[in-house]
């Protein structure tokens, strides 16, 4: 099985999907184990994942957004 070619657009899509799944997993853990919401270590780690992930995602999108030109065979 051959994997599809990784382009900047598909890399960003995979990054967003992974980040959304990770965030949902953190919220599910908080729902399943409400006692963790009182734990300072869990609060710090979940805040770091969510907040720093958003900042990193925005920065990655900003610095790679101009890489999506037309395909090489369709330049006009």
N, C-alpha and C positions, 0 to 999 in steps of 0.2 A: 504494500500500500504506500503510495506516494503522498506526502503531505503537500498542501497547497503552498505556493510561493508566499513568503512573508513580506508584505509591503508595509510601509509606514502606517497606512490607514488600517490594515488588519492588525498590526501590532498595537495601535491605540485602542482598537475595539477589544482586543483580548485583555489589555490592561484595565479598561473600564469594567469589563465583565468580571475579571478576577477581583477587582476592588469592591464591586457591588456584592459579590458572593461573600467576601471576607467580612464586610460590614453587616450583612444579614446574619452571618454566623455569630458575630459578636452579640447582636441583639437577641438571637435565639438562645444563646447561652445565658444571657441576663434574664430571659423569661423563664428558662428551665431551672435556673439556680439563682433565685432572687437574693440569697445571702452574699453572692459575689458582688452585687452592686454596692455593698458596704465595705468591701475590701479595697484598701487604698492602692495596692499593687495592680489589681485588675482594672480599677478605674484609670490609673495612669497609663497602663498598657493599651487599653481600649481607646482612650483619648489619643494616644500617640498614633495608633493605627489609623483611626478615622481622620483626625485633623491633618497629620503629616501626610497621609495618603492623598487627601484632597489637594494639598498644596503641591505635592510632588506630581500629581496627575495634571494639574493646571500648568505647571512649569514644563512638563514633558510635552503637553499638547502645544504650548506656545512655541517651544523651540523646534518642533518637528512639523508644524502645520503647513509650512510652505513646501514640503516635499511631495505633495500630491499633484504633480503635473499630469498632462495627458500621457497616455501610453506612448512609447517610442514609435510604434508603427502608425499612429494616427495624428502626428503633428501636422498642423496646417500652416 
